[in-house]
């Protein structure tokens, strides 16, 4: 039957369905013939075969309605997903709503399923299909099985409830709520001390300047405090900063890569527990991460297996490198005592290949050139790789892009009812008067008790120019940013899939097959590749800089040509940014990260250019979490205005 059917015709067809299923329950499927169904339904044989080809089609048709709901759910673009939990709940509720339109029919199907399942443990195909679809967004079979079991159990309870007016969707919402609470609780404990232990609630008004990952995170934490209200100011039209996500021609593109390094030891795991965020991630296939050097391909030494396979090092060099990794994990490596990586390598008796590998690892994780990699402080590298080497999940992608995180953080502000998000409203000035901080925008002046700067350090210094606080932040004005070339191509088909990641060690650039790990970002059959080149920032003039960037562009396209032949003819979307900022402060010895609090300055500072755990996005998250914790502790202990 076609999708368009008159109401009277559809009603007659449903009557035949319900009659047949009731007979199947009474007598058993094998004992009911088409003629029996025709006689009971009081229809002609021609009418039956107009609707169905056989009695087997009756069962298949029932599941077709649910399959169409699942297919529509799978096609929803990531930018419209406010959270993993709400997205999955929406599917279950839509399925339940459809079922509850036909309670008798649904109950007949359930009883028939139970009857046919007697003596066996095989669950219905429909639930298998549902589980497979959920794995698209939640690649954790244990969690998927729990949720599907909750759904199936709720259906069974509803079908056997015995009351026609029992509300299936409300039953399911309640049961899913308990299930998700259990999944969130199935986490290691947190050292977060919630404000809910405070004896009395104070009132505090907070301004957060900057709506990137750091600003959103700090605001989300503060929004849960009943005595804090505030405004999140963002000069641009959208939130997320460099984690901004947009869609084009069915592809979801991120301005910043949404890879998470060492997710099981990453600050985002704290956010997941403490803020109740729900998201899913998938690990990059380590066996398909490759390095290219002098035209030769070899495995990247991400773990012991790959290290044994790689041709970058000789046998003795591998033994030496394993020793270095072991020392890093044990936190006894001498690197942490050296001012920079360069200083350590200068005194190391390791072979040049081992030294080059150290340089390249730092290049890859800090997104900088080898020259800059040698300037990274030894303790920074030691701490970073101590966490990464101990991680059981070294490189993961947040399924659905950064939008899955930023949408949830923004939603928390809206739900609180105490926070305003002021888009396209930048702060142009700040002063202190009558024990309040007065912020000036183009349209208004507002008073606040606390102010958080969640913006690039360079912009912080600019905003505080001419104020009494300028001298104390001026030392951070000369900080340089980490910038790269980003070359995204969305292909209408998969032209090749030889690797998850290929790094060109000679030209200091790499290509990631993003869609090989995060399949949610592409239309069906498509492929999303992201090329990134580490950039030098030492040029004598503009012409030299332009020539350098053109050379990098040509090298990147040549890398695409080598490993993804035919990509030029398959391009559906292309975005090239020849100078994209990935961190507002490059974490090298000649720069200084801005502390969360600066002596003689009454503000708070967070972002990827501030002091915090990890690099890139993690430093934004961790510094924002620290700042929020400071303010929450103040709100619990100190009256406003003191």
VMD Tcl script that draws the C-alpha trace (Angstrom):
set ca {
  {0.00 0.00 0.00}
  {1.12 3.53 -0.70}
  {1.73 6.08 2.06}
  {-1.45 8.04 1.24}
  {-4.69 6.36 2.36}
  {-8.13 7.62 3.28}
  {-9.09 7.43 6.96}
  {-11.92 4.93 6.30}
  {-9.61 2.70 4.27}
  {-6.90 2.83 6.91}
  {-9.44 2.00 9.61}
  {-10.63 -1.09 7.69}
  {-7.04 -2.19 7.15}
  {-6.30 -1.81 10.88}
  {-9.41 -3.82 11.68}
  {-8.12 -6.68 9.53}
  {-4.76 -6.43 11.29}
  {-6.29 -6.53 14.75}
  {-8.63 -9.39 13.84}
  {-5.79 -11.48 12.44}
  {-3.53 -10.86 15.41}
  {-6.28 -11.73 17.88}
  {-6.80 -15.01 16.04}
  {-3.09 -15.71 16.08}
  {-3.13 -15.31 19.87}
  {-6.19 -17.53 20.30}
  {-5.19 -20.39 18.03}
  {-1.53 -19.98 17.21}
  {-0.08 -18.49 14.04}
  {0.20 -21.80 12.18}
  {-3.41 -22.77 12.92}
  {-4.93 -19.64 11.33}
  {-5.44 -19.46 7.58}
  {-6.17 -16.48 5.35}
  {-9.70 -17.85 4.89}
  {-10.19 -17.86 8.67}
  {-9.16 -14.19 8.83}
  {-11.50 -13.31 5.94}
  {-14.43 -15.04 7.62}
  {-13.85 -13.45 11.04}
  {-13.28 -9.96 9.57}
  {-16.29 -10.35 7.25}
  {-14.40 -9.19 4.15}
  {-13.85 -10.59 0.68}
  {-10.71 -12.43 -0.38}
  {-10.03 -9.63 -2.85}
  {-10.12 -7.06 -0.04}
  {-7.62 -9.06 2.03}
  {-5.17 -9.40 -0.84}
  {-5.61 -5.74 -1.68}
  {-4.04 -5.00 1.70}
  {-1.70 -7.96 2.22}
  {0.11 -10.57 0.11}
  {-0.04 -13.18 2.86}
  {-0.71 -13.57 6.56}
  {3.06 -13.20 7.14}
  {2.81 -9.68 5.71}
  {0.52 -8.72 8.57}
  {3.29 -9.06 11.13}
  {5.82 -7.29 8.90}
  {3.46 -4.39 8.26}
  {3.01 -3.69 11.95}
  {6.76 -3.22 12.44}
  {6.94 -0.95 9.39}
  {5.40 1.97 11.24}
  {8.05 1.84 13.92}
  {10.85 1.44 11.40}
  {9.83 4.68 9.67}
  {10.05 6.55 12.97}
  {13.54 5.15 13.57}
  {14.66 6.06 10.04}
  {13.52 9.66 10.52}
  {15.30 9.80 13.90}
  {18.57 8.60 12.36}
  {18.45 11.38 9.78}
  {18.24 14.20 12.32}
  {21.35 16.45 11.94}
  {23.74 16.69 14.91}
  {23.31 20.45 15.33}
  {19.65 19.88 16.27}
  {20.53 17.39 19.00}
  {20.37 19.21 22.34}
  {21.76 16.22 24.23}
  {22.36 12.52 23.73}
  {19.88 11.68 26.49}
  {17.06 13.83 25.12}
  {17.74 12.63 21.57}
  {17.45 8.96 22.55}
  {14.46 9.64 24.80}
  {12.75 11.37 21.88}
  {13.01 8.20 19.82}
  {11.55 6.04 22.58}
  {8.70 8.49 23.22}
  {7.89 8.77 19.52}
  {7.79 4.98 19.22}
  {5.60 4.72 22.31}
  {3.26 7.47 21.10}
  {2.76 5.65 17.84}
  {2.03 2.39 19.62}
  {-0.37 3.99 22.08}
  {-2.60 5.15 19.21}
  {-3.62 1.51 18.73}
  {-3.68 -0.04 22.22}
  {-5.62 -3.18 21.33}
  {-3.46 -3.83 18.30}
  {-0.27 -3.27 20.27}
  {-1.40 -5.59 23.05}
  {-2.30 -8.27 20.52}
  {1.18 -8.04 19.02}
  {2.77 -8.25 22.45}
  {0.78 -11.32 23.47}
  {1.55 -12.96 20.14}
  {5.24 -12.20 20.60}
  {5.16 -13.76 24.07}
  {3.31 -16.80 22.75}
  {5.74 -17.35 19.89}
  {8.67 -16.82 22.21}
  {7.70 -19.56 24.65}
  {10.55 -21.98 25.14}
  {13.12 -19.65 23.58}
  {15.16 -16.58 24.53}
  {15.31 -14.86 21.14}
  {13.88 -11.37 21.37}
  {11.78 -9.81 18.56}
  {13.59 -8.56 15.46}
  {12.14 -5.09 16.04}
  {14.10 -4.74 19.29}
  {17.27 -5.92 17.57}
  {16.74 -3.24 14.92}
  {16.12 -0.64 17.62}
  {19.33 -1.59 19.43}
  {21.31 -1.40 16.20}
  {19.93 2.09 15.51}
  {20.78 3.31 19.01}
  {24.38 2.18 18.53}
  {24.60 4.82 15.79}
  {24.61 7.49 18.52}
  {25.53 5.46 21.60}
  {28.27 2.95 20.68}
  {28.15 1.24 24.06}
  {26.37 -2.12 23.85}
  {25.93 -2.38 27.61}
  {24.08 0.93 27.85}
  {22.05 0.25 24.71}
  {20.94 -3.13 26.04}
  {19.82 -1.52 29.30}
  {17.77 1.16 27.53}
  {16.17 -1.31 25.11}
  {15.31 -3.58 28.04}
  {13.67 -0.66 29.87}
  {11.67 0.15 26.74}
  {10.59 -3.45 26.17}
  {9.75 -3.95 29.84}
  {7.64 -0.79 29.90}
  {5.72 -1.99 26.84}
  {5.11 -5.34 28.49}
  {3.90 -3.70 31.71}
  {1.59 -1.41 29.74}
  {0.16 -4.27 27.69}
  {-0.55 -6.33 30.79}
  {-1.68 -3.39 32.93}
  {-5.34 -4.12 32.29}
  {-6.40 -0.47 32.14}
  {-7.31 1.07 28.82}
  {-6.40 4.57 29.99}
  {-2.86 3.73 31.20}
  {-0.48 6.35 29.72}
  {2.38 4.53 27.99}
  {4.46 7.64 27.34}
  {4.32 8.76 30.97}
  {5.28 5.27 32.15}
  {8.18 5.27 29.72}
  {9.38 8.76 30.70}
  {9.48 7.74 34.34}
  {11.33 4.48 33.68}
  {13.83 6.11 31.32}
  {14.48 8.76 33.96}
  {15.49 6.05 36.44}
  {17.60 4.31 33.79}
  {19.55 7.45 32.88}
  {20.04 8.30 36.55}
  {21.57 4.87 37.01}
  {23.83 5.28 33.98}
  {25.05 8.64 35.23}
  {25.65 7.21 38.69}
  {27.72 4.40 37.17}
  {30.78 6.66 37.26}
  {33.77 7.10 39.57}
  {33.09 9.51 42.43}
  {33.72 13.24 42.06}
  {35.52 15.59 44.38}
  {33.07 18.38 43.51}
  {31.54 19.94 46.62}
  {28.06 21.16 45.70}
  {26.64 24.39 47.02}
  {23.55 22.57 48.28}
  {25.18 22.17 51.70}
  {25.10 25.93 52.33}
  {22.96 27.00 55.28}
  {21.51 30.12 53.66}
  {21.19 31.32 50.08}
  {22.82 34.61 49.12}
  {22.15 36.61 45.98}
  {24.98 37.21 43.54}
  {24.95 38.59 40.01}
  {27.72 37.36 37.71}
  {28.81 38.53 34.26}
  {30.67 36.15 31.98}
  {32.32 37.76 28.97}
  {32.78 35.25 26.17}
  {30.46 32.46 25.03}
  {33.00 29.85 23.98}
  {33.52 26.49 25.70}
  {34.98 28.14 28.82}
  {32.24 30.75 29.19}
  {29.46 28.23 28.62}
  {31.00 25.78 31.09}
  {31.43 28.36 33.86}
  {27.89 29.64 33.33}
  {26.45 26.10 33.37}
  {28.04 25.36 36.74}
  {26.90 28.67 38.23}
  {23.38 28.28 36.82}
  {22.73 25.37 39.18}
  {23.19 27.61 42.22}
  {19.79 29.03 43.27}
  {21.37 32.20 44.61}
  {23.34 33.17 41.50}
  {22.00 34.88 38.42}
  {23.92 36.27 35.51}
  {24.43 37.23 31.89}
  {26.65 35.48 29.35}
  {27.89 38.06 26.83}
  {28.98 36.91 23.37}
  {29.93 39.39 20.66}
  {29.30 36.98 17.74}
  {25.91 35.62 16.55}
  {26.51 32.15 17.99}
  {27.88 30.39 21.04}
  {30.75 27.92 21.13}
  {33.64 30.10 19.98}
  {36.06 27.87 18.07}
  {33.78 24.94 18.92}
  {31.08 26.42 16.68}
  {29.34 23.88 14.43}
  {27.43 24.47 11.22}
  {25.82 22.39 8.48}
  {26.16 22.58 4.73}
  {24.82 20.20 2.08}
  {24.17 17.53 4.70}
  {27.68 17.73 6.23}
  {28.35 18.93 9.78}
  {31.54 20.98 10.04}
  {33.35 22.06 13.20}
  {35.52 25.16 13.30}
  {37.60 23.29 15.85}
  {38.31 19.54 15.76}
  {36.04 17.72 18.22}
  {38.60 15.08 19.14}
  {39.13 14.41 22.86}
  {42.50 13.03 23.99}
  {42.40 10.56 26.89}
  {38.67 10.96 27.45}
  {38.59 8.65 30.48}
  {41.05 11.00 32.25}
  {39.76 14.21 30.65}
  {37.98 17.09 32.40}
  {34.97 16.54 30.14}
  {34.29 13.40 32.19}
  {33.93 15.63 35.27}
  {31.44 17.76 33.37}
  {29.51 14.66 32.37}
  {29.08 13.65 36.02}
  {28.72 17.04 37.68}
  {26.51 18.79 35.13}
  {24.59 15.71 34.04}
  {25.71 16.02 30.44}
  {24.91 13.12 28.16}
  {26.95 12.41 25.07}
  {28.57 9.51 23.32}
  {32.03 9.11 21.88}
  {33.88 6.69 19.65}
  {37.54 5.83 19.70}
  {39.71 6.29 16.63}
  {40.94 2.95 15.31}
  {44.55 2.89 16.55}
  {45.52 0.23 14.03}
  {44.70 2.61 11.20}
  {46.71 5.60 12.44}
  {49.75 5.99 10.21}
  {52.86 8.13 9.81}
  {54.44 8.93 6.45}
  {58.17 9.69 6.33}
  {60.27 10.03 3.18}
  {57.49 8.42 1.15}
  {57.22 5.36 3.42}
  {54.12 4.50 5.47}
  {54.30 2.92 8.91}
  {52.17 2.52 12.04}
  {52.10 5.40 14.50}
  {53.51 4.23 17.87}
  {50.33 4.90 19.86}
  {50.61 1.78 22.00}
  {52.86 -1.23 22.50}
  {51.40 -3.15 19.53}
  {51.90 -0.26 17.11}
  {55.31 0.52 18.58}
  {56.46 -3.02 17.82}
  {55.17 -2.71 14.23}
  {56.45 0.78 13.41}
  {59.45 1.18 11.11}
  {60.30 4.62 12.49}
  {62.62 3.09 15.06}
  {65.09 0.23 15.18}
  {64.72 -2.55 17.76}
  {67.10 -0.87 20.20}
  {65.43 2.49 19.67}
  {62.07 0.89 20.46}
  {63.49 -0.46 23.70}
  {64.75 3.04 24.54}
  {61.38 4.63 23.73}
  {59.46 2.04 25.78}
  {61.72 2.96 28.69}
  {60.90 6.63 28.26}
  {57.16 5.94 28.14}
  {57.41 3.80 31.27}
  {59.21 6.61 33.08}
  {56.55 9.12 31.98}
  {53.78 6.84 33.27}
  {55.61 6.36 36.58}
  {56.11 10.13 36.75}
  {59.87 9.71 37.18}
  {61.02 10.89 33.74}
  {63.71 13.57 33.94}
  {61.96 15.58 31.22}
  {59.78 17.27 33.86}
  {62.90 18.83 35.41}
  {64.04 20.55 32.19}
  {62.91 24.06 31.18}
  {61.92 22.85 27.70}
  {61.80 19.78 25.49}
  {64.71 21.25 23.54}
  {66.83 21.43 26.66}
  {66.08 17.80 27.45}
  {66.79 16.58 23.92}
  {70.06 18.56 23.83}
  {71.39 16.60 26.81}
  {69.75 13.27 25.92}
  {71.95 10.49 24.55}
  {69.02 9.07 22.57}
  {69.36 8.52 18.82}
  {68.13 11.22 16.47}
  {65.12 9.10 15.41}
  {63.90 8.92 19.02}
  {64.36 12.67 19.41}
  {62.46 13.31 16.18}
  {59.63 11.09 17.39}
  {59.35 13.12 20.61}
  {59.18 16.30 18.55}
  {56.52 14.87 16.27}
  {54.36 13.66 19.15}
  {54.38 17.13 20.68}
  {53.65 18.68 17.27}
  {50.63 16.37 16.85}
  {49.09 16.96 20.28}
  {49.94 20.64 20.70}
  {49.33 21.56 17.02}
  {52.65 23.35 16.63}
  {55.78 23.15 14.46}
  {58.91 21.19 15.52}
  {60.71 24.46 16.27}
  {57.94 25.45 18.68}
  {57.66 21.91 20.08}
  {61.21 22.26 21.42}
  {60.06 25.33 23.39}
  {57.28 23.56 25.31}
  {58.16 23.33 29.05}
  {59.32 19.90 30.17}
  {56.79 19.64 33.02}
  {53.94 20.46 30.64}
  {54.89 17.60 28.31}
  {55.50 15.22 31.21}
  {52.09 15.92 32.78}
  {50.28 15.73 29.45}
  {51.71 12.39 28.38}
  {51.46 10.95 31.88}
  {47.67 11.30 31.50}
  {47.57 10.25 27.85}
  {49.73 7.13 28.23}
  {47.64 6.00 31.21}
  {44.41 6.44 29.26}
  {42.63 3.38 27.90}
  {40.89 5.60 25.32}
  {43.60 7.90 23.90}
  {41.75 9.53 20.97}
  {37.96 9.82 20.77}
  {35.43 11.89 18.85}
  {32.29 13.29 20.46}
  {29.58 11.82 18.25}
  {27.53 14.60 16.72}
  {30.21 17.31 17.00}
  {30.73 20.03 19.61}
  {27.08 21.05 19.16}
  {26.04 18.10 21.34}
  {28.02 19.65 24.22}
  {27.35 23.35 23.62}
  {23.61 22.79 23.13}
  {23.37 21.07 26.51}
  {25.35 23.78 28.29}
  {23.12 26.45 26.81}
  {20.02 24.44 27.70}
  {21.11 24.38 31.35}
  {21.15 28.19 31.37}
  {17.66 28.35 29.88}
  {16.25 25.78 32.31}
  {17.61 27.65 35.34}
  {15.55 30.74 34.47}
  {18.21 32.91 36.12}
  {20.61 33.40 33.22}
  {20.44 35.54 30.11}
  {22.42 34.77 26.96}
  {23.26 38.05 25.23}
  {24.34 37.20 21.69}
  {25.84 39.89 19.45}
  {26.40 42.03 22.53}
  {30.04 42.65 23.28}
  {31.32 44.37 26.41}
  {33.06 47.64 25.50}
  {34.04 48.93 28.92}
  {34.24 48.08 32.61}
  {34.59 50.17 35.76}
  {34.10 49.83 39.52}
  {31.58 52.06 41.30}
  {29.61 51.75 44.56}
  {30.99 48.30 45.27}
  {29.74 47.00 41.91}
  {31.37 46.27 38.55}
  {29.64 48.25 35.84}
  {29.78 46.74 32.36}
  {29.03 48.85 29.33}
  {27.78 47.55 25.99}
  {26.51 49.49 23.00}
  {22.95 49.44 24.35}
  {23.10 49.31 28.14}
  {25.04 49.55 31.40}
  {24.67 46.80 33.98}
  {25.98 46.17 37.50}
  {27.50 42.89 38.67}
  {29.07 41.44 41.81}
  {31.52 39.18 40.00}
  {33.01 39.25 36.49}
  {34.51 36.30 34.61}
  {36.63 36.85 31.50}
  {36.27 33.81 29.23}
  {37.88 35.22 26.13}
  {41.32 35.20 24.43}
  {43.98 36.75 26.66}
  {44.80 39.33 24.02}
  {41.18 40.58 24.13}
  {41.25 40.68 27.94}
  {44.24 43.03 27.86}
  {42.56 45.20 25.24}
  {39.33 45.54 27.25}
  {41.23 46.51 30.41}
  {43.34 49.16 28.63}
  {43.24 52.46 30.47}
  {41.91 50.95 33.70}
  {43.66 50.58 37.03}
  {43.99 46.86 36.32}
  {45.89 47.21 33.03}
  {49.43 47.05 34.53}
  {48.71 43.69 36.16}
  {47.55 41.97 32.95}
  {49.93 43.77 30.59}
  {52.66 41.07 30.99}
  {50.36 38.66 29.12}
  {49.77 40.96 26.16}
  {52.66 39.57 24.13}
  {51.42 35.98 24.23}
  {51.27 34.35 20.80}
  {48.41 32.11 19.66}
  {48.51 28.60 18.20}
  {47.34 28.83 14.58}
  {46.99 26.14 11.93}
  {45.71 25.71 8.41}
  {42.42 23.78 8.28}
  {41.31 22.15 5.02}
  {37.91 20.42 5.30}
  {36.38 18.54 2.36}
  {33.00 16.86 2.37}
  {32.83 14.24 -0.39}
  {29.63 12.96 -1.95}
  {31.01 9.42 -1.78}
  {33.77 7.50 -0.01}
  {36.68 7.79 -2.44}
  {39.10 5.77 -0.27}
  {39.43 4.75 3.36}
  {42.99 3.54 3.87}
  {43.48 5.16 7.30}
  {41.74 6.87 10.18}
  {44.63 9.33 10.31}
  {47.73 9.90 8.20}
  {50.49 12.23 9.41}
  {53.06 13.61 6.97}
  {56.18 13.90 9.14}
  {58.15 15.64 6.38}
  {55.73 18.52 5.81}
  {54.23 18.62 9.32}
  {50.57 18.13 8.45}
  {47.95 15.41 8.74}
  {44.61 14.28 7.35}
  {41.90 12.72 9.49}
  {39.04 10.72 7.99}
  {36.60 12.20 10.50}
  {33.60 10.29 9.15}
  {35.42 6.97 9.62}
  {34.99 7.55 13.36}
  {32.04 9.97 13.60}
  {29.50 8.76 11.06}
  {26.87 11.28 12.26}
  {28.54 14.16 10.41}
  {27.91 13.08 6.81}
  {24.93 12.29 4.61}
  {24.45 8.65 3.67}
  {27.41 7.43 1.63}
  {29.43 10.61 2.20}
  {32.93 11.14 3.57}
  {34.38 14.01 5.62}
  {38.15 14.59 5.57}
  {39.96 17.20 7.63}
  {43.48 18.29 6.85}
  {45.51 20.33 9.36}
  {48.94 21.87 8.83}
  {51.09 23.26 11.66}
  {52.14 26.83 10.88}
  {55.25 28.86 11.58}
  {54.69 32.51 12.48}
  {58.19 33.84 11.77}
  {58.12 35.92 8.58}
  {60.00 38.99 7.46}
  {57.02 40.41 5.61}
  {53.50 39.85 4.30}
  {54.67 38.55 0.94}
  {56.77 35.85 2.59}
  {53.83 34.84 4.75}
  {51.47 34.58 1.75}
  {53.98 32.51 -0.21}
  {54.40 30.19 2.78}
  {50.64 29.66 3.11}
  {50.29 28.97 -0.60}
  {53.04 26.38 -0.32}
  {51.26 24.74 2.63}
  {48.00 24.67 0.66}
  {49.71 22.94 -2.27}
  {51.37 20.41 0.07}
  {48.02 19.65 1.71}
  {46.27 19.10 -1.62}
  {49.14 16.85 -2.72}
  {48.66 14.79 0.45}
  {44.97 14.42 -0.43}
  {45.93 13.40 -3.97}
  {48.32 10.73 -2.70}
  {46.03 8.99 -0.25}
  {42.52 9.93 -1.47}
  {42.72 9.87 -5.27}
  {39.57 11.17 -6.95}
  {38.69 13.50 -4.08}
  {38.67 16.61 -6.28}
  {35.87 15.22 -8.47}
  {33.78 14.15 -5.45}
  {33.85 17.43 -3.47}
  {30.40 18.50 -2.25}
  {31.60 20.93 0.45}
  {34.98 22.59 0.97}
  {36.16 24.95 3.69}
  {39.72 26.23 3.83}
  {40.98 28.43 6.64}
  {44.61 29.34 6.04}
  {45.07 30.75 9.52}
  {42.74 29.26 12.14}
  {43.34 29.80 15.85}
  {43.21 26.57 17.88}
  {44.45 28.09 21.17}
  {44.70 31.73 22.17}
  {48.03 31.10 23.90}
  {50.69 28.73 22.61}
  {51.95 26.78 25.62}
  {55.66 27.46 25.13}
  {58.29 28.84 27.50}
  {58.24 32.35 26.01}
  {54.49 32.67 26.70}
  {52.73 32.71 30.07}
  {49.28 31.29 30.67}
  {46.97 33.74 32.43}
  {46.20 32.62 36.01}
  {42.58 32.14 37.06}
  {43.14 34.96 39.56}
  {45.71 37.73 39.12}
  {47.06 39.63 42.12}
  {45.40 43.04 42.56}
  {42.81 42.23 39.89}
  {39.29 41.39 41.17}
  {38.23 39.31 38.16}
  {38.30 35.63 37.23}
  {39.92 34.27 34.06}
  {39.28 31.07 32.16}
  {39.81 29.74 28.64}
  {42.41 27.85 26.64}
  {44.87 30.70 27.28}
  {44.56 30.39 31.03}
  {46.03 28.10 33.67}
  {44.27 24.74 33.69}
  {44.65 21.03 33.16}
  {45.48 19.68 29.71}
  {45.71 21.39 26.35}
  {43.30 23.06 23.90}
  {39.63 22.33 24.77}
  {40.50 20.59 28.03}
  {42.21 23.71 29.35}
  {39.08 25.71 28.52}
  {36.90 23.21 30.40}
  {39.22 22.77 33.38}
  {39.94 26.47 33.92}
  {36.21 27.28 33.70}
  {35.40 24.54 36.20}
  {38.04 25.92 38.60}
  {36.72 29.46 38.31}
  {33.13 28.33 38.86}
  {34.21 26.40 41.94}
  {35.87 29.52 43.36}
  {32.74 31.62 42.87}
  {30.44 28.93 44.28}
  {32.57 28.70 47.39}
  {32.38 32.48 47.76}
  {28.62 32.43 47.31}
  {28.35 29.92 50.13}
  {30.52 31.83 52.59}
  {30.78 35.52 51.78}
  {27.89 38.02 51.74}
  {27.64 39.95 48.50}
  {29.30 43.36 48.47}
  {32.09 42.42 50.89}
}
mol new
graphics top color blue
foreach p $ca { graphics top sphere $p radius 0.5 }
foreach p [lrange $ca 0 end-1] q [lrange $ca 1 end] { graphics top cylinder $p $q radius 0.2 }
display resetview
